[in-house]
Amino acid sequence: MNDKKRRFPIIEDLPVDEKEEFENYLAGSQMPINEDGTQGYYQRDYEAWKRRLQYRVCND
């Protein structure tokens, strides 16, 4: 049984409507790999992406 814990959240756990756009935002960025081999992301990157979306909505 694989009991390795994930240190970083994974993109697959994001809501479907955010997943593709967030992956595009991260393109070319360094993304961490969890001990279980899953592709993770840094929480700070997710928060920066959400702030960017809010800024775009407010300025449109």
Beta strands, then each sheet from edge to edge (+ up, - down):
end
